[in-house]
Amino acid sequence: MHATTRPITLVNARIWTADPARPHARALSFRDGTITAVDAAPAVDAAPGGDVVDLGGRWVGPAFIDAHLHLTLGAATLAQCDLSGCAARGEFEARIAAHAGALDAAGERGAWLVGFGWNESDWRGEAPTRAWLSAAGSRPAVAWRMDQHACVVNDAALALLDTSPIDGGEIEADLGIFREQAAWKRVIPAIPAPSLAAKRANLAKATAYLHALGIGSVGSMEYLCDIRDVLVPSLVPARDAPTLRVHATVLDRDWPLAQPPELPRESSGFFRIIGMKSFADGTLGSRTAWMLEPYADKPETCGLAMEHTLRGELADWMRAVQRLGLSPSVHAIGDRAARALLDAMDACDDAPAPRFEHAQTLHPREIPRMAGRFASMQPLHKADDARQALARLGHSRIERFFAFRALMAHGARLAFGSDWPIVSPDPLLGIKAAVTGLDLDGRPFATEHSITVHEALTAYTRTAAEMLDLPGGVLAEGRAADFVVLDRSPFEIDWTRETPRVEHTFAAGEAVYRAHHASPILRT
């Protein structure tokens, strides 16, 4: 995109800046994609040749930052079979049948059917089995659980897959279920990848989708192949006019410590590689998060350790990443995985800063150890996992579940994201979950961990920008002119009953989204 060269001043606005030195303002000036002034006065004069735009008292804040999502994976789901929200097996099977029919109509008779987003909590029953995919017919089919840590395949797909035991993974071949490393290393490689043209088209759709939610920047977890083939060609060349800022973290998996990978060197104002990621464990929903004590509803297991943690080399890997000038990012959901990660952090340097991804369950003695450290968390996961947390953890461990309030009290730096496509990337839904403590069924859960609207907004803006080294996140002189306009102030509503609506999203001073009901702010 090409930022406007004429000066623009927005006046008569209710501006929340996320800047502790000046949290509120009435006017905002920008030029060439950069903020030039923030003023508390009700109106200011524009520079010669510029425009003054009266916002009529509308609320303005920094464009939201999703600190943790999977951009190309989320983009791919836009063309897949959406199984989220299925309330019964019949609905699941009907969606599979409809998608299979659409593939047939498009002439893609040999293509795999890929579904995503199912969650047994939605129908309060058991996970689906290969029989649920019979409507796919003879074509191979796979359906991913919403957390992407487990999947189920049909008979046609199962016949193509290796079902021998694998470290860090579980396979129930009779049911067609693959979990963790089994899903990632056995199933994913067998699925034919979309063409590069399809991936790039999906990325454009995903960018528009995120902008409609008020998002201007993301921290994206990506495989190296997608960084090279999709993100770099799409976000680095100026001719392609990118609008979404992407600071990427490479999903490491099997990088040998003695042989660093060759990473793309290309970067721009809209793309940079900032880190590498390892998985210490799995997820609570799949009972693969690594716990200190057994699961309350499956006492024969404490979950799974994975990758560098399983091999006892997590600290060595983190230090090796830091020597590359990159941030080590580690997925840790269970309390035992959290302890192992914090032990590794203690053995590492402070910079580039390690990132604790998810931090969903921490033993109380670990929480003070988070002082000054980044906790990259996803509040909408709390709303989702709350529906099964009591069964998984039992009453005695609920205090460890998404302890936002305790973490902040001990000086942890909370940066919020979504993990899209695992859950919706809508930051307003994330704020609602963090502030109200309501689960996805509208019931309050562990509300003692809830935080304020100001704290949640800060986690989606300033702290996320600090963690990801982004130019936005704060409306202050010299920062990127990335901002969002809401139809009402998030500080003045009852979040248990309503959420604001995004009217406009701006990136580098240019409008990248306008709601149908909203009139244009700037002339073109």
N, C-alpha and C positions, 0 to 999 in steps of 0.2 A: 504494500500500500504506500501511498505517497502523502505524507502529512501536509496539511495546508500551510502555506507560507505566510498567510495574512494573520495578524494578531486577532485573537478572539477573547472576549471577556464575558463570562457568564455572571449576571447580577441577580439580585433578589432571589437567591437560592439558600436553602438550608443545607449547608455543607458540613459533613462530618469528615475530617481529614485523616483520622488514624494517627495523627502527629501529636504526641504528648505535649509538645511545646505550644501548639495552637490547635486544639481539638475541633474547634468550630469556626466557621467563616461564613460570609455572605456573598463573596465574589471570588471568581477563579479566572485567571488569565493564562493563555497558553499560545504557543507558536512553534511551528516546525516540530510538532509532536511532543514538546516539552513544556511543563508548567513554568511560567515566568513570574507569577505573583499569586499570592493567596491573601485576601484582604477581609478584615472583619467589618468593613464599612458596608452599608446597604447598597452602595453603587460606586463604581469607579469609572474613570474615563478610559476608553480604549486608546491604544497607541494610534498614531495617524495611519489612515488606510485600513484600520481594523473594524471589527464589528462588536457591538454591545448587544447581548441577548438577554432579555428578561425571562427568567425561568418561572416567574409567578409563584414563588415560594416552594417549588418542588424540592424533594430531598435528593442530595447528591453525595456519593461516597466513592472511595477507590473501587475500581473494577475488582470483582472477586477473583481470588486465586485458588485454584484447586491444587493443593499441595501434593496430592498423590492420586493419579489415575493412570489408566493404560490407554493412551490415545488411539493407537492403531487397532488395538483389540476392540475398544469401544466402537470405533468406526466400523469395524467388520461386522459387529452385531446388528448394525442398521440394516444389513441385508440377510440376516439369519432368522430362524424361527423363534419368536419371542414366547418363552414359556413362563415368564414371570406372572405372578398373581393367579396361577391356575388353582382353582378351588377344589378340584376333584380329578380323579384319574380320567374320567370321560372327557373333561375339558382339555387335559394334556394330550390325549390321543386325537381329539378333534383338531387341535392346532397342528399336530404332526401331519395328519392326513391332508389338511388344507395346504400346508407348505409343500408337501410332496406333490400335490396336484399342480401347484404353481411352478415347481421345477419342471414337471412334465410339459406343461403348457409353454414354457420357455425353451423347450427342446433340450434341456439339460438332464437327459435320462440317466447318464452315468455318473452324475455329480453326487458327492456326499450330501446328505441332509444334516445340517448343523443347527442344533437348537441350543438355547442358553437361558439361564435365569430361573430354573425351577428351584423350589424350596419346599421341602416336605412340611415345614411349619405352616405353609399356606393351606394345606388340607389336613394338617394335624394327623399325619399317618406315616407310613414307612416310605423310604426312598423308592423311586421307580426302579423297575428292572427291565431287562431286555424285551420282555413281553409287551411293555408299554410302547415300544417303538415299532410294533408289527405293522402299523399303518404306513410305514415308509416302504413297505414291499421289499423288493430284492435289492434296492439301493442301500449301500452302507449308510448308517445313521449314528450320530452321537448327540447326546443331550447333556450339556454342562450344568452342574449345580451353580447356583448364583454366585458362590464364592470362587468358582473356577478351580477348586482343589479336588473335585470329584466329578466323574461323569459316568453315564451309562451308555452302552452301545448295543446295537441290535445284532442279530445272528450274522448278517452279511459283513458287518464290520469286524465282529469277533473272529471270523474266519481269517481275517487279514492280519491279526495282531499277535504279538508274542505274549503269552500269558505265564511265562516262567517267573519265579520270584525275583524281586528287585529291591535293593536297599532303599529305605526311605519311602517305600510305597506299598500299597495293598491292592490285591486283585481278587475279586470274587467272580471267577469266570462263569460259574453257573448262573449268576444273576446279571452278568455283563457289566459289573461295576469296577471301575478303576479309580484309585485314590492317590493323590500327591504325585510322587515321582513316577508311579506307574501311569498316571494320566498324562503327565507332561512328556515323558520320554518314550512311551509306547504308543499312545493314541495320537498326540499332536503331530509327530513326524509322518504318520500314515495318512493324514488328511491333506489332499491336494491344496496347495496354497492358491489364493485368488491371483489373478494377473496383476501386474504392477499398475496397469491402467485402472483396474477396479479398486485397488487399494488407494490410489491417489484420489479417485472420485469419491470414495467413502470418506477420506480425510477432509475433503471440502465440505461434505455434508455434516460431518462431526463438528467442524469449526463453526459453521452456522448455528448448529444446535447449541453449542456451549455459549456462544455469544448471546443467544436468546435468553440464557439463564443469568446473564450479567457477568460472565466469566471472561477475563481478558488475558489471563496467563495460567499455565499449568506446569506442574512437575510431573513428567510422564515416565513411567517404567516401560522400557522398550527393549526388545531383542535387537542385537546389533544389525541383523539383516534388514530390519524395518527402518532403523536409523539411516543406514546407507542408501536403501532403495526408495524409501518413501519420504522420510522427514527432511533429510538434507536437500534433495532436489526440490521439495515443495516450500521449504522455509528459508533457505539461504539465498537463492538468486533474487535480486531486487526486482527483476522483471515479473516475477510471479506475485508480487504485492501481497505477502502474507499479512494476516491480521491477528493471529493467535500467537502469543509468546510461549515457546516451549523450551523449558530447561529439562533435558532428558537424563535419565539414569539408566545405565545398561544393565539388563537382567543377566547376571553373570553365569550362573549355573555351574559350569565345569572348567572355568579358567584355571590352569595350573599356576601356582604361585610363582614358580621360577620362570614363567614365560608370559609376560604381560601381553594382552591383546593389542592389536593395532586398531586404534580408534580413528574415526574420521576427524580431520583437523578443521573442517569448515565450520564457521559460525557466523552469526549475524545478530542484529538487534532483536531477532525473533527466534533464534535457535542457538543452543549451546549444550554440550555434554558436560554435566557437572558431577556425576557420580557413578558408582556401580553398586549393585544390589545382590544380597544373598538371602536365602530363606533359612531361618533357624528352626521353623516348625510349620505346622499346618493351620487349621482353623477350628474354632469352637464348634461350628455347625457340623463339620465332618468328624468331630472327635479326634482330630489329628493335631490340635494345638498341644504342645508339650507341657504337661502339668506336673506340679510337685506331688500331688496326690491323685489317685485314680478318679475317673469320671464317676459322678454319682449315679448315672443311669447306664454305665457300662464299666463296672469295677475291675474288669480284666485288663483295662488299658489306661495308660497315662498319656497317650498320644505318641507323636513321632518327632524325633530330632532329625534334621536334614542338612544336607550339603556340608558346608564348612564346619558347622556346629557338630554334626554327626561325626565328622572326621577329627574333631578336636583341634581345628586349625583356624577358628574364627578370628582370634586376635591377630594371628599372622596375616590372614587375608586382609583384615582392616588396615593394618599398617602398610601392607603392600599397595593397597588402593590409595592411601594417603601419600605414599611416595610418588605416585603418578600425578599428584596435585588434585585429586578427586575426593569427593565425600563418600565414605562407606555407608551404605543404607542397608539396614537389616530388618527383615520381616520377623517379628516375634509377637505372638499372640498369647501363648500360655505363660503362666507365672514361672515355670522352670526355664523356659526359653528366655524370658525377660532377665532372670538372674544370670544366665550364661552370657547374654548380650552385655549386661552391665559390667560383668567381670572382664569381658573383652574390651569394653570401652575404657575401663580403668587402666588397661595395659597399652592404650593407644595415645596418640597425640590429640590435642584439642582442635587442631586445624589441619586440613579442612574438616569442619565439624561433622562427626558421625550423626546419623539420623536413626532414631528408634521408630520404626514403622509399625503402627497399629497400637502397641502398648495397651491391649485390651484387658489383661488381667495381671496385676502386680501384687505380690505379697507386700503387706504394709511396711516391712523392713526395707524393701527396695525403693519405695517412693522417695524418701529423702535423697537417695543416690541420683535422682533425676535433676537435682538443682543445677540450673544453668544449661541443661541439655535440651535438645529438640525432641519433643514427642509429636510425631506426625500421626495424627489420629483422625478417625472418620466417624463423626457423631451419628450419621444415619445407620452405621453398622450397629451402634448401640440400640437404636430403635428396632432394628431387625433381629439381632441376636437376643434381645431382651425376652423374646417370645419363647426361647428355649434355654436361656441361661440358668434358670432355677433348676431345671431338670439336669442339665449338664454339671453344674457346680454344687448344687445344694445350698441351703440357707447360709451355712457358715462361710462361704467364699464370695457371697454377693458383694461384700465390701471391697473386693479386689476388682470388680467389674467396671471398666470405664470410669476410673476415679478422677474425673476432670478437676473437681474442686480440690481434692487433696494434692494432686500434682501441682496445680497452680500455687497452692499455699506453701509448697516446698521449693518454689522457684523454677519449676519446669517451664519450658517455652513451648506452648501448644500451637501447632500449625495444623489447620484443618483441611481436609480434602474429602473425596468420596470413594476412591477405589473403583470408579466407573470403568467397566460396565457392571461391576458386582452389585452396586446399587445406583440409584439415580444420582447424577452429578449436580442436581439443583442445590446450590448453597443455601437457599432460603429454607428448604426442608431440613438441611443439616443444622442450621441455626435453631429451627424449631425443636429438633431432637435434643440439642445441647442445652437449651433454655428450659424446656418444659419437662423433660424426662419421659415423655409419652412414647410408647412403643408404636409399631406400625398399625396395631389394632386400636390405638387411641387410649391405652391404659397406662397409668403412671407406673414407672419402674425405677427403683434406685434414684429417686429424685434428690436425695442428699448430695449427689454428685453434680447436680445441675449448676450451670454458671449463668452470668448475666448476658444480656444482649450485647453490651459493649465488649465483654470478653470474647464472645463468640465472633463478633464482627472483626475484632483485632486478629483472631486466629485465622480468619479467612482473608486477611489483607496484610497488615504490617509484618506479623511474625512469619507468615508464609513467605513473604518477599525476602525477609532476612535469611530464612533457612535455605531458600533456593537461589539467593543472590539475583533477584529480579529488580528491574528499574521501577516497577510500579509499587502498589501496596500502600502508598502514602501520598496524599495530595499536599505537596510542598514544592517550593521553588527548586528547579533543577531535576525534579522527578518526571517520569513519563506521564503524559496526559492520558492515562487510562482511568476511566471513571464510569460509574453506573448511575442512572437516574431511576428512582423508585417512585411509585404513585403515592406513597405515604411514608412517613418516618417509621423505621423499624423500632424506634424507642417509644412509640406512642400507641402500640396495638397490643391486644391480648393474643399472644402467640398460640394459646390453646384453642383459639377459635378461628384465626385468620392469619394470612401471611401477606406481605406486600407483593406487588407485581412489578416486574422489570419493564420500564418504558423505553429506555435507551441504554445502549452500551457503546462506549467510545474506546478506541485503541489508538494510541499515538495521535490523539486529537481529532480522529476521524470517526464518524458514526459507522459502526459495523452491525448494529441491530436497532430497529425501531419497531415497537409493538404496533399492531394494526390500529389500536384505539388511540395511539399517541400521535400528536402533530409533530412535524419535524422541528428540531431545535436550531439547526444551522441550515442556511441556504446552500445549495450545491452550485 
